[in-house]
Amino acid sequence: MSATTSPALPQRAGALTISQLIDLYMANYAGRDPTRVQRLGWWSARLGDVELQALSDDDVHAALEDLAQQRSRYFAGNDVDEKPIYRDKRKPIAPATINRYSASLAAVITWAIKRRIAPRGYVHPCRSIERREEHNEQTRYLSDGERERLLAVCKASAWPRLYGLVLMALTTGARKGELQGLTWADVDRERGLAHVGRSKNGDPKLLPLVPAVLEELARFTGAPGDRVFPSTRRPTEPYAFEQRWKEALHAARVRNFRFHDLRHSCASMLAQSGATLLEIGDLLGHRQAQVTKRYSHLTTGHKAALVNRVLGAIR
């Protein structure tokens, strides 16, 4: 049998519109970043009729300037037709978010250049776009008391799988989308592992499952293709748990905390227990060491003990 091949991509097709190029890119996209579709959808609506060969850095800059004047949005669950609902926040879009919008378009253009879709000698219009300074707030993680209260409240939630979801996020550092995407076929109970086929970065990933997580998962079952944290109506789709999560945070008196901060909490507990930044980055699936450096201040005690153990006898 001959191997199945993907349709040939157009070559030196400068007349392609940005909307057509984005459609081509997404048809070949192998990553699992859930925000990619939404951000590129915005670019398609904004610059979709512009031809690739005519796209300039001025076009990109003007679009990002307009984006900076808009309000931030958040995912508020799905409607009755399982379509995502987004609502506006009061504050404007953060510089970090604008940088990610810029990076999403830049990825499409870079892909077009590498695949010879862009005209010969094409100048990347995003290369001259200056990154906005990101004023990141201090990384938020749970205190011991907050962690104990939150887990206790999650155990009593009206959704019986909230405790397992939160416990798994806290002990694996996995992203929300990675956990929602898990099926029972991905869980190896004997080895104590869960397999994420592709992470947000597009890499395969193994999640080590601690005994408490395995005990919690043992309470539930499903067909191999069913989600571990399924919708009550469609077991092959994830449960929209956002409202239950908000209720748990309120009951546990945990403020200014996002589900993603469970990932930070996992990293912080590892750092304070002596794990190296390399080990933390490997567990979380960071491609760049710079991302893991946010936890470096928590490893101070470990560094001091290491230096004293190895070099303390020097006189």
C-alpha positions as CSV (number, residue, x, y, z in Angstrom):
1,M,0.0,0.0,0.0
2,S,1.3,3.5,-0.8
3,A,1.6,5.9,2.1
4,T,-1.1,8.6,2.4
5,T,0.2,12.0,1.6
6,S,-1.2,15.4,2.4
7,P,-2.4,17.6,-0.5
8,A,0.5,19.7,-1.9
9,L,0.7,23.2,-0.5
10,P,0.6,26.1,-3.0
11,Q,4.1,27.4,-3.9
12,R,5.1,31.1,-4.0
13,A,1.4,32.0,-3.7
14,G,1.7,35.6,-2.7
15,A,-1.9,36.3,-3.9
16,L,-3.3,34.2,-1.1
17,T,-5.3,36.3,1.3
18,I,-4.4,36.1,5.0
19,S,-7.8,34.4,5.7
20,Q,-6.9,31.7,3.2
21,L,-3.4,31.3,4.6
22,I,-4.7,30.9,8.1
23,D,-7.1,28.2,6.9
24,L,-4.2,26.4,5.3
25,Y,-2.1,26.7,8.5
26,M,-4.9,25.4,10.7
27,A,-5.5,22.5,8.4
28,N,-1.9,21.5,9.0
29,Y,-1.6,22.5,12.6
30,A,-0.7,19.7,14.9
31,G,-0.5,21.5,18.2
32,R,-3.2,21.7,20.9
33,D,-3.2,25.3,21.9
34,P,-7.0,26.0,22.4
35,T,-6.4,29.8,22.1
36,R,-4.8,29.5,18.6
37,V,-8.2,29.2,16.8
38,Q,-9.6,32.2,18.6
39,R,-6.6,34.5,18.1
40,L,-6.2,33.6,14.4
41,G,-9.9,34.0,13.9
42,W,-9.4,37.6,15.1
43,W,-6.6,38.1,12.6
44,S,-8.7,36.6,9.8
45,A,-11.6,39.0,10.6
46,R,-9.2,42.0,10.9
47,L,-6.8,41.4,7.9
48,G,-8.4,38.5,6.1
49,D,-8.9,40.2,2.8
50,V,-5.3,41.4,2.6
51,E,-3.0,39.4,0.3
52,L,0.1,37.8,1.8
53,Q,2.4,39.7,-0.6
54,A,0.8,43.0,0.4
55,L,0.8,42.5,4.1
56,S,3.1,45.1,5.8
57,D,4.4,45.7,9.3
58,D,2.2,48.8,9.3
59,D,-0.9,46.7,8.9
60,V,0.1,44.4,11.8
61,H,1.1,47.4,14.0
62,A,-2.2,49.2,13.4
63,A,-4.2,46.0,14.1
64,L,-2.4,45.5,17.4
65,E,-2.9,49.2,18.4
66,D,-6.6,48.7,17.9
67,L,-6.6,45.5,19.9
68,A,-4.9,47.3,22.8
69,Q,-8.0,49.5,23.1
70,Q,-10.4,46.6,23.4
71,R,-11.5,44.9,26.6
72,S,-10.2,41.6,27.8
73,R,-12.5,38.6,27.4
74,Y,-12.9,35.3,29.3
75,F,-14.4,31.9,28.6
76,A,-17.7,31.5,30.3
77,G,-18.6,27.9,29.4
78,N,-20.6,26.5,26.5
79,D,-24.1,27.3,25.4
80,V,-26.8,24.7,24.8
81,D,-25.3,24.0,21.4
82,E,-21.9,23.3,23.0
83,K,-20.5,26.5,21.4
84,P,-18.1,28.6,23.5
85,I,-19.3,31.7,25.3
86,Y,-16.9,34.7,25.8
87,R,-17.7,37.7,28.0
88,D,-15.9,41.0,28.3
89,K,-14.0,42.0,31.4
90,R,-13.7,45.6,32.7
91,K,-10.0,46.0,32.1
92,P,-8.2,46.4,28.8
93,I,-6.3,43.6,27.1
94,A,-3.0,43.0,28.9
95,P,0.3,43.6,27.0
96,A,1.2,39.9,27.4
97,T,-2.0,38.9,25.6
98,I,-1.3,41.4,22.8
99,N,2.1,39.8,22.4
100,R,0.5,36.4,22.1
101,Y,-1.8,37.7,19.3
102,S,1.3,39.0,17.5
103,A,3.1,35.7,18.0
104,S,0.1,33.7,16.6
105,L,0.2,35.7,13.3
106,A,4.0,35.5,13.3
107,A,3.8,31.7,13.5
108,V,1.5,31.6,10.5
109,I,3.9,33.8,8.4
110,T,7.0,31.9,9.5
111,W,5.2,28.6,8.5
112,A,4.4,30.1,5.1
113,I,8.0,31.1,4.5
114,K,9.3,27.7,5.5
115,R,6.8,25.9,3.3
116,R,7.7,28.2,0.3
117,I,4.2,29.5,0.2
118,A,5.4,33.1,0.6
119,P,7.0,34.9,-2.3
120,R,10.7,34.5,-2.9
121,G,12.7,37.0,-0.7
122,Y,9.6,37.7,1.4
123,V,10.2,40.0,4.3
124,H,8.5,38.9,7.5
125,P,6.1,41.7,8.5
126,C,6.1,40.7,12.2
127,R,9.8,40.9,12.7
128,S,9.8,44.6,13.1
129,I,6.9,44.6,15.6
130,E,8.2,45.5,19.0
131,R,7.1,43.3,21.9
132,R,5.1,45.2,24.5
133,E,6.6,45.3,28.0
134,E,4.7,42.8,30.1
135,H,4.0,43.8,33.7
136,N,3.4,40.4,35.1
137,E,2.0,40.2,38.6
138,Q,3.7,37.9,41.2
139,T,3.0,34.3,40.5
140,R,0.1,33.2,42.6
141,Y,0.2,29.8,44.4
142,L,-1.7,28.3,47.3
143,S,-0.6,28.5,50.9
144,D,-0.9,25.4,52.9
145,G,-4.1,26.5,54.5
146,E,-5.7,27.5,51.2
147,R,-4.7,24.2,49.7
148,E,-6.3,22.2,52.5
149,R,-9.5,24.2,52.5
150,L,-9.8,24.1,48.7
151,L,-9.3,20.3,48.5
152,A,-11.8,19.8,51.3
153,V,-14.4,21.9,49.5
154,C,-13.8,20.2,46.2
155,K,-14.5,16.8,47.8
156,A,-18.0,18.1,48.8
157,S,-18.7,19.6,45.4
158,A,-22.0,18.8,43.6
159,W,-19.8,17.7,40.7
160,P,-18.2,14.5,42.1
161,R,-15.1,14.7,39.8
162,L,-14.0,18.2,40.8
163,Y,-11.8,16.9,43.6
164,G,-10.0,14.5,41.2
165,L,-9.5,17.2,38.6
166,V,-8.1,19.7,41.1
167,L,-5.9,17.1,42.8
168,M,-4.5,16.0,39.4
169,A,-3.8,19.6,38.4
170,L,-2.1,20.3,41.7
171,T,0.1,17.2,41.6
172,T,1.0,17.0,37.9
173,G,1.1,20.7,37.0
174,A,-0.9,19.9,33.9
175,R,-2.8,22.6,32.0
176,K,-6.6,22.7,32.1
177,G,-6.9,21.7,28.4
178,E,-4.6,18.8,28.9
179,L,-6.7,17.4,31.7
180,Q,-10.0,18.0,29.9
181,G,-8.6,16.2,26.9
182,L,-7.7,13.0,28.8
183,T,-9.7,9.9,28.0
184,W,-9.7,6.6,29.9
185,A,-7.5,5.1,27.1
186,D,-4.8,7.7,28.1
187,V,-4.7,6.5,31.8
188,D,-2.4,3.6,32.7
189,R,-3.4,2.7,36.2
190,E,-0.8,-0.1,36.6
191,R,2.1,2.2,35.8
192,G,0.5,5.3,37.5
193,L,0.7,7.4,34.4
194,A,-1.5,9.5,32.1
195,H,-0.5,10.1,28.6
196,V,-1.1,13.5,26.9
197,G,-0.8,12.9,23.2
198,R,0.2,16.5,22.5
199,S,0.6,19.3,25.0
200,K,0.0,23.0,24.3
201,N,3.5,23.1,22.9
202,G,2.7,20.2,20.6
203,D,4.9,17.7,22.4
204,P,3.8,14.3,23.9
205,K,3.8,14.3,27.7
206,L,3.5,11.8,30.5
207,L,1.8,12.8,33.8
208,P,2.9,10.8,36.9
209,L,-0.2,10.0,39.0
210,V,0.3,10.0,42.8
211,P,-1.5,7.3,44.9
212,A,-4.3,9.8,46.0
213,V,-5.1,10.6,42.3
214,L,-5.2,6.9,41.4
215,E,-7.5,6.2,44.4
216,E,-9.8,9.0,43.2
217,L,-9.9,7.8,39.6
218,A,-10.7,4.3,40.8
219,R,-14.1,5.6,41.8
220,F,-15.1,6.2,38.2
221,T,-15.0,4.3,34.9
222,G,-15.9,4.8,31.3
223,A,-15.3,3.5,27.8
224,P,-11.8,4.0,26.4
225,G,-12.9,7.0,24.3
226,D,-14.8,8.7,27.1
227,R,-13.3,11.7,28.8
228,V,-11.9,11.2,32.4
229,F,-13.8,14.4,33.3
230,P,-16.8,14.1,31.0
231,S,-19.9,16.1,30.2
232,T,-22.9,14.7,31.9
233,R,-24.7,14.5,28.6
234,R,-21.8,13.6,26.2
235,P,-19.2,11.4,27.8
236,T,-16.8,12.0,24.8
237,E,-16.8,15.8,25.5
238,P,-15.3,17.5,28.6
239,Y,-17.4,18.8,31.5
240,A,-17.7,22.6,31.7
241,F,-16.7,22.9,35.3
242,E,-16.1,26.6,35.6
243,Q,-19.1,27.4,37.7
244,R,-18.3,24.5,40.1
245,W,-14.7,25.8,40.3
246,K,-15.9,29.3,41.2
247,E,-18.2,28.0,43.9
248,A,-15.3,26.0,45.4
249,L,-13.0,29.0,45.5
250,H,-15.7,31.1,47.2
251,A,-16.5,28.4,49.8
252,A,-12.8,27.8,50.5
253,R,-12.1,31.6,50.8
254,V,-9.4,31.5,48.2
255,R,-9.2,34.9,46.4
256,N,-7.6,36.0,43.2
257,F,-6.8,32.5,42.1
258,R,-7.2,30.9,38.6
259,F,-7.3,27.3,37.7
260,H,-4.0,27.8,35.9
261,D,-2.5,28.8,39.3
262,L,-2.7,25.2,40.4
263,R,0.1,24.7,37.9
264,H,2.1,27.4,39.6
265,S,1.2,25.8,43.0
266,C,2.6,22.5,41.8
267,A,5.8,24.1,40.7
268,S,6.2,26.1,43.9
269,M,5.8,23.0,46.1
270,L,8.4,21.2,44.1
271,A,10.8,24.1,44.2
272,Q,10.5,24.5,48.0
273,S,11.0,20.8,48.4
274,G,14.4,20.9,46.6
275,A,13.5,20.2,43.0
276,T,15.8,21.9,40.5
277,L,14.5,24.4,37.9
278,L,15.5,21.8,35.2
279,E,13.3,19.2,36.9
280,I,10.4,21.6,37.3
281,G,10.6,22.7,33.7
282,D,10.7,19.1,32.5
283,L,7.6,18.2,34.5
284,L,5.6,21.2,33.4
285,G,6.7,20.8,29.8
286,H,8.5,24.2,29.4
287,R,10.5,24.5,26.2
288,Q,12.4,27.6,27.4
289,A,14.3,27.8,30.7
290,Q,13.3,31.4,31.0
291,V,9.7,30.4,31.7
292,T,10.8,28.3,34.7
293,K,12.9,31.1,36.2
294,R,9.8,32.6,37.8
295,Y,10.2,29.9,40.5
296,S,13.9,30.5,41.1
297,H,13.4,32.5,44.3
298,L,11.7,29.5,45.8
299,T,14.8,27.3,45.4
300,T,17.0,29.6,47.5
301,G,17.1,27.2,50.4
302,H,18.0,24.3,48.2
303,K,20.8,26.3,46.5
304,A,22.2,27.3,49.9
305,A,22.2,23.7,51.1
306,L,23.9,22.5,47.9
307,V,26.6,25.1,48.1
308,N,27.3,24.4,51.8
309,R,27.3,20.6,51.2
310,V,29.7,20.8,48.2
311,L,31.8,23.9,48.9
312,G,31.3,24.5,52.6
313,A,34.7,22.9,53.6
314,I,36.7,25.2,51.4
315,R,39.0,27.5,53.5
